[in-house]
Amino acid sequence: MDNRWNDIATAVYGLTNLRLIESRAHFSTHFFIESSQGQFVLSCSPFQADRMVKSYQFQLMEVLKNNGFRQVSLPIQTLDGRYCYWGGEDWWVLSPYMPSDEHPPWDSRDLITAAAQTLAALHSAGRKYGDELRAESAREDLGWYYVPSTRWAELSPKIAGAFHWNELSEDDTAFLQSQLHFIQSNAPAIKSLCDEWGMLSITHQDYRPANLRIWESKIATVWDFDMAVIDYSLYDVAFASLQFGGRECLFPEVSLDLAKHFVEAYIAATDKPEPIGKDGVLRWFLTVAVLRRLLLNYHIPERMELLRKIAGWDWLDCIGA
């Protein structure tokens, strides 16, 4: 990107005497810079037509902060008062540099408990939102990866049509079809139950250790609201519970014992525990979480293994035991 980061930091944010410390590229490119005003991270993200506009995540974060959620940090505003800058091809966001603990012990039950408590607090703050925010999350033109859970279940027959079924054995094909039938046939009942108990909230959708800043052994900030939408909070619980004891982002190395601990800690902390203990409800959200990644045709063997692992996890026999 040559020195475009310098031009944006100067013209859009008014920073002076800039020095680039380092840059890191993942999906987005992050520039760690030093200036007269302090240290910052300037992030550049490519435009994606099939997801919410960049500013939407900051609207959701504003709601959380205004409703008392302490572990959210809004970015620095541009000179004209915006939380992000559209550069014509990509989005730019400036955040203060915040230190974090190196290699937090994510096998620690105390830290997992804190993660569950923080997610429960996020959901509690996220239940007070405007109708316009819900409407944006319910957009019909969102990509399959970004739609809320029950809408994804409705779309799953179409999504499964693009899956690489030829890569599966006959036994795996039958099993995957049974899991798709499970989520499709139960979606109306899940939606009705969650509506009855008021489970709609701002949901992070990618809540895992990599997106939690740990400072002095405490969870200081929840990062990366790029995928956040209005959805049933149990989707976050299901996804988040499968991030401990192994590779993040839904792989079979995770520990179901630590997943159980996360769910128990969340139940103890949430003000909406009612549907979590209903037979099949959590399993429905766990299955949707894995299928959403599996049907993208990435890491098919590993995610099939995880799907079988959670299908055999009779969590109601162990949660709270």
C-alpha positions as CSV (number, residue, x, y, z in Angstrom):
1,M,0.0,0.0,0.0
2,D,3.1,2.2,-0.3
3,N,2.6,5.2,2.1
4,R,-1.2,5.3,1.9
5,W,-1.5,4.6,5.6
6,N,0.6,7.8,6.2
7,D,-1.8,9.9,4.0
8,I,-4.9,8.5,5.8
9,A,-3.4,9.0,9.3
10,T,-2.4,12.6,8.5
11,A,-5.3,13.8,6.4
12,V,-8.2,11.9,7.9
13,Y,-7.1,11.7,11.6
14,G,-4.8,14.6,12.0
15,L,-1.8,12.6,13.3
16,T,1.6,14.2,13.0
17,N,5.3,13.1,13.1
18,L,4.4,9.5,12.1
19,R,6.7,6.5,12.3
20,L,5.7,3.0,11.2
21,I,6.6,0.4,13.8
22,E,5.4,-2.7,12.0
23,S,2.5,-3.9,9.8
24,R,0.6,-7.2,10.0
25,A,-1.6,-8.6,7.2
26,H,-4.4,-11.1,7.8
27,F,-7.8,-10.5,6.2
28,S,-7.2,-6.8,7.1
29,T,-3.8,-5.0,7.2
30,H,-2.9,-3.4,10.5
31,F,-0.3,-0.6,10.7
32,F,1.2,0.0,14.1
33,I,2.3,3.6,14.2
34,E,3.8,6.1,16.6
35,S,3.0,9.8,16.4
36,S,3.1,13.0,18.3
37,Q,-0.3,12.1,19.8
38,G,0.7,8.6,20.9
39,Q,0.7,5.0,19.6
40,F,-2.1,3.7,17.4
41,V,-3.2,0.8,15.1
42,L,-4.5,1.9,11.7
43,S,-6.4,-1.0,10.1
44,C,-7.4,-1.3,6.4
45,S,-10.2,-3.8,5.5
46,P,-11.3,-4.6,1.9
47,F,-14.9,-3.9,0.9
48,Q,-17.3,-6.9,0.9
49,A,-20.6,-6.4,-0.8
50,D,-22.3,-9.3,0.9
51,R,-22.0,-8.1,4.5
52,M,-23.0,-5.1,6.6
53,V,-21.3,-1.8,6.0
54,K,-18.3,-1.2,8.2
55,S,-20.1,1.5,10.2
56,Y,-22.7,-0.9,11.4
57,Q,-20.4,-2.7,13.8
58,F,-19.6,0.6,15.5
59,Q,-23.4,1.4,15.9
60,L,-23.7,-1.9,17.7
61,M,-20.6,-1.2,19.8
62,E,-22.1,2.2,20.7
63,V,-25.3,0.6,22.0
64,L,-23.3,-1.9,24.1
65,K,-21.2,0.9,25.6
66,N,-24.2,3.1,26.3
67,N,-25.9,0.2,28.0
68,G,-23.1,-0.3,30.4
69,F,-20.9,-2.9,28.8
70,R,-17.4,-2.0,29.9
71,Q,-15.2,-4.2,27.7
72,V,-15.9,-2.5,24.4
73,S,-13.6,0.1,23.0
74,L,-14.8,2.3,20.1
75,P,-12.2,3.5,17.6
76,I,-10.9,7.0,17.3
77,Q,-13.1,9.3,15.3
78,T,-12.0,10.9,12.1
79,L,-11.7,14.7,11.9
80,D,-15.3,14.9,10.7
81,G,-16.6,12.7,13.5
82,R,-16.9,9.2,12.0
83,Y,-15.7,5.9,13.4
84,C,-14.3,4.7,10.1
85,Y,-13.2,6.2,6.8
86,W,-14.2,4.9,3.3
87,G,-11.2,5.2,1.0
88,G,-13.0,4.3,-2.2
89,E,-11.9,0.7,-2.2
90,D,-11.5,-0.2,1.5
91,W,-12.4,0.9,5.0
92,W,-9.9,2.5,7.4
93,V,-10.2,2.4,11.2
94,L,-7.9,4.0,13.8
95,S,-7.6,2.6,17.3
96,P,-5.4,3.4,20.3
97,Y,-2.6,0.9,20.8
98,M,-3.5,-1.2,23.9
99,P,-1.0,-3.6,25.5
100,S,-2.0,-7.2,26.2
101,D,-0.7,-10.2,28.1
102,E,1.4,-12.5,26.0
103,H,0.1,-16.1,25.7
104,P,-2.8,-16.0,28.2
105,P,-3.5,-19.4,29.7
106,W,-6.7,-20.4,27.9
107,D,-6.8,-23.8,29.6
108,S,-7.4,-21.9,32.8
109,R,-10.9,-22.4,34.1
110,D,-10.8,-19.1,35.9
111,L,-10.1,-17.3,32.6
112,I,-12.7,-19.3,30.8
113,T,-15.2,-18.4,33.5
114,A,-14.3,-14.7,33.0
115,A,-14.9,-15.1,29.2
116,A,-18.3,-16.6,29.9
117,Q,-19.2,-13.9,32.3
118,T,-18.1,-11.2,29.9
119,L,-20.2,-12.7,27.1
120,A,-23.2,-12.8,29.4
121,A,-22.7,-9.1,30.2
122,L,-22.4,-8.3,26.5
123,H,-25.7,-10.1,25.8
124,S,-27.5,-8.3,28.7
125,A,-26.3,-4.9,27.4
126,G,-27.2,-5.9,23.8
127,R,-30.9,-6.6,24.3
128,K,-31.7,-2.9,24.2
129,Y,-31.3,-1.9,20.6
130,G,-33.2,0.0,17.9
131,D,-35.5,-1.5,15.3
132,E,-33.2,-0.1,12.6
133,L,-30.3,-2.2,13.9
134,R,-32.4,-5.4,13.8
135,A,-33.6,-4.5,10.2
136,E,-30.0,-4.2,9.0
137,S,-29.1,-7.7,10.5
138,A,-32.2,-9.1,8.8
139,R,-31.2,-7.9,5.3
140,E,-32.0,-10.4,2.6
141,D,-28.8,-9.7,0.6
142,L,-26.3,-10.7,3.3
143,G,-23.8,-13.4,2.4
144,W,-24.4,-16.9,3.8
145,Y,-21.5,-16.4,6.2
146,Y,-23.1,-13.4,7.8
147,V,-26.8,-14.1,8.2
148,P,-28.2,-14.7,11.7
149,S,-28.6,-18.3,12.8
150,T,-32.3,-19.0,12.2
151,R,-32.2,-17.3,8.8
152,W,-29.1,-19.4,8.0
153,A,-31.1,-22.5,8.9
154,E,-33.9,-21.4,6.4
155,L,-31.2,-20.9,3.7
156,S,-29.4,-24.1,4.5
157,P,-31.0,-26.3,1.7
158,K,-29.7,-23.8,-0.9
159,I,-26.3,-23.5,0.9
160,A,-25.9,-27.3,1.0
161,G,-26.5,-27.3,-2.8
162,A,-23.0,-25.7,-3.2
163,F,-21.3,-28.1,-0.8
164,H,-18.7,-30.6,-2.1
165,W,-20.7,-33.7,-1.4
166,N,-18.3,-35.7,-3.6
167,E,-15.6,-35.4,-1.0
168,L,-17.6,-37.4,1.6
169,S,-18.0,-41.1,2.1
170,E,-21.5,-42.6,1.9
171,D,-21.6,-42.8,5.7
172,D,-20.5,-39.2,6.1
173,T,-23.0,-38.1,3.5
174,A,-25.9,-39.7,5.4
175,F,-24.7,-38.3,8.7
176,L,-24.4,-34.7,7.3
177,Q,-27.9,-35.0,5.7
178,S,-29.3,-36.1,9.1
179,Q,-27.7,-33.0,10.8
180,L,-29.1,-30.7,8.2
181,H,-32.5,-32.3,8.6
182,F,-32.2,-31.7,12.4
183,I,-31.5,-28.0,12.1
184,Q,-34.1,-27.4,9.4
185,S,-36.9,-29.3,11.0
186,N,-36.4,-27.8,14.4
187,A,-35.7,-24.2,13.3
188,P,-39.3,-23.0,13.8
189,A,-39.5,-24.4,17.4
190,I,-36.1,-22.9,18.3
191,K,-37.2,-19.5,17.0
192,S,-40.4,-19.7,18.9
193,L,-38.8,-20.7,22.2
194,C,-36.0,-18.1,21.9
195,D,-38.6,-15.4,21.1
196,E,-40.7,-16.4,24.1
197,W,-37.7,-15.9,26.4
198,G,-36.5,-12.7,24.8
199,M,-33.1,-14.1,23.6
200,L,-32.5,-11.6,20.7
201,S,-29.5,-9.5,21.4
202,I,-26.4,-8.0,19.8
203,T,-24.2,-11.1,19.2
204,H,-20.5,-11.0,18.5
205,Q,-20.6,-14.1,16.2
206,D,-16.8,-14.7,16.5
207,Y,-16.3,-14.7,20.3
208,R,-13.1,-16.6,21.0
209,P,-9.7,-16.1,22.7
210,A,-8.1,-14.4,19.7
211,N,-10.7,-11.6,20.0
212,L,-10.4,-11.0,23.7
213,R,-7.7,-8.7,25.0
214,I,-6.2,-10.0,28.3
215,W,-4.4,-7.4,30.4
216,E,-3.0,-8.2,33.8
217,S,-4.8,-11.5,33.7
218,K,-8.3,-9.9,33.2
219,I,-10.5,-9.6,30.1
220,A,-10.0,-5.9,29.3
221,T,-11.5,-5.6,25.8
222,V,-13.7,-7.6,23.4
223,W,-12.3,-7.0,19.9
224,D,-13.4,-7.6,16.3
225,F,-17.1,-6.9,15.9
226,D,-16.9,-7.3,12.1
227,M,-19.4,-10.1,12.1
228,A,-21.7,-8.8,14.8
229,V,-25.5,-8.9,14.2
230,I,-28.8,-9.1,16.1
231,D,-29.3,-12.8,16.7
232,Y,-30.2,-15.2,19.4
233,S,-27.6,-15.0,22.1
234,L,-27.3,-18.8,22.3
235,Y,-25.5,-18.8,19.0
236,D,-22.6,-16.9,20.6
237,V,-22.7,-19.3,23.6
238,A,-22.5,-22.4,21.3
239,F,-19.8,-21.0,19.1
240,A,-17.7,-19.6,22.0
241,S,-17.9,-22.9,24.0
242,L,-16.1,-24.7,21.2
243,Q,-13.0,-22.5,21.2
244,F,-11.0,-23.9,24.2
245,G,-8.5,-26.7,24.6
246,G,-7.5,-26.8,20.9
247,R,-7.4,-24.9,17.6
248,E,-9.9,-22.0,17.5
249,C,-12.6,-21.5,14.8
250,L,-14.3,-24.9,15.1
251,F,-11.8,-27.8,14.9
252,P,-12.1,-31.2,16.6
253,E,-9.2,-30.7,19.0
254,V,-11.4,-28.6,21.3
255,S,-12.1,-29.9,24.8
256,L,-15.8,-30.7,25.5
257,D,-14.9,-30.6,29.2
258,L,-13.8,-27.0,28.8
259,A,-16.9,-26.3,26.6
260,K,-19.0,-27.7,29.5
261,H,-17.3,-25.4,31.9
262,F,-17.9,-22.4,29.6
263,V,-21.6,-23.1,29.3
264,E,-22.0,-23.7,33.0
265,A,-20.2,-20.4,33.8
266,Y,-22.4,-18.6,31.3
267,I,-25.6,-20.1,32.8
268,A,-24.5,-18.9,36.2
269,A,-23.9,-15.4,34.9
270,T,-26.7,-14.8,32.5
271,D,-30.1,-13.2,33.3
272,K,-31.7,-15.4,30.5
273,P,-30.8,-19.0,31.4
274,E,-34.2,-20.5,30.7
275,P,-33.9,-22.1,27.2
276,I,-30.3,-23.3,27.7
277,G,-31.4,-26.3,29.6
278,K,-34.2,-27.3,27.2
279,D,-33.5,-30.6,25.5
280,G,-31.9,-30.1,22.1
281,V,-31.7,-26.3,22.1
282,L,-28.0,-25.9,22.7
283,R,-27.3,-28.8,20.4
284,W,-29.2,-27.0,17.7
285,F,-27.0,-23.9,18.0
286,L,-23.8,-26.0,18.3
287,T,-24.8,-27.8,15.1
288,V,-25.6,-24.6,13.2
289,A,-22.2,-23.1,14.3
290,V,-20.2,-26.0,12.9
291,L,-22.4,-26.4,9.7
292,R,-21.9,-22.7,8.9
293,R,-18.2,-23.2,8.6
294,L,-18.3,-26.8,7.2
295,L,-20.6,-25.9,4.3
296,L,-18.1,-23.2,3.1
297,N,-16.0,-26.2,1.9
298,Y,-13.0,-25.5,4.0
299,H,-11.4,-28.1,6.3
300,I,-14.2,-30.6,5.5
301,P,-12.7,-33.7,7.2
302,E,-11.8,-31.8,10.4
303,R,-15.2,-30.2,10.7
304,M,-17.0,-33.4,9.9
305,E,-15.1,-34.9,12.9
306,L,-16.2,-32.0,15.1
307,L,-19.8,-32.4,13.9
308,R,-19.7,-36.0,15.0
309,K,-18.1,-35.1,18.3
310,I,-20.8,-32.6,19.3
311,A,-23.6,-34.9,18.0
312,G,-22.4,-37.5,20.5
313,W,-22.1,-35.0,23.3
314,D,-25.1,-35.6,25.6
315,W,-24.4,-32.3,27.4
316,L,-27.6,-32.5,29.4
317,D,-26.2,-35.4,31.3
318,C,-23.1,-33.5,32.4
319,I,-24.0,-29.8,32.5
320,G,-24.4,-28.9,36.2
321,A,-23.4,-32.4,37.3
